[in-house]
Amino acid sequence: MGESFDYVLRKFKRPPAIRQLVGILFLILLAIAGKPAGAGSVILGSLLTIPGLAIRFWAGGYVKKDKELATTGPYSYVRNPLYVGNVLIAIGFCVLSGFWWSYLVFALLYVWLYIPSIQREERTLQKLFGDTFLRYKDNVRAMWPRLTPYESGAGGWSAAQWVKNGEHIVNGGIVIAFLVLCFR
């Protein structure tokens, strides 16, 4: 019992390690407990969630974690398209849930989990890819997309990579939670 508690404490001290679990639990909570306030909230929530899912779908087939620097597809517009997708999805769920406090919780989770994750990942990418990453970082913003694609190298979307990255599970779960919330 003591070992598992220590494990949880270590994970909370290293928030990037629990980012996905906390994000999924937050969306599940909103999906189960929330109820859209009306057609307007369903439309607005959908206008945020569906593009977020599309961005995650698109980005998940490009990234080869720590093996290649992804600079093609959505990565030619923004360095963290999966996170951009997550932000849109989370805000969409906040709108759909009808809970005013969900926006505050999401903002706190973003500051606690995403900012340290981005910083940690960028340190890793700089170690792995050196000047290539620094040049990319100088030209492509972390969370706000460019209007034109960055001059990038080879590489395209791969269904096999999308599955390898676990996106079929993540996207499937988000779609199910989204449908539960929309049809409450």
C-alpha angles and dihedrals in degrees: 000000000000092000094055091048090051089050091054091047091052090051092051089052087053102044097178088067092061099035096110096045094049092045092050092047090050092053092045091051091051092045094050100039102029130090124190113245092225145305092309093059091046091052095045093042090050092048088059102035099047095052088045090055091046091052091049090048091050096044096044093067095053106048119091099185113233092342103080132012104245108223101146132083111009090353089068088065103037133009095227109036093154089058092045087053091048092051092051091047093048094048089046090053090048089054092046095047095060090219112133091198092058091078091055092047091049092049090052092047090049093052093043099043114018103042093053090044092053091048093048093046092049091053089051093047091049090053092047101041105020116185093007090062093043091053090048091047091051091055105035123053122228100237109358114076125233118237092231128038121262114247097263139175134244125309137099142198115294126194089203090055090046090056093041088055090054093242093136089063096042095045092043092052092048092050091051093048090046092053092047090052095044094051100046 
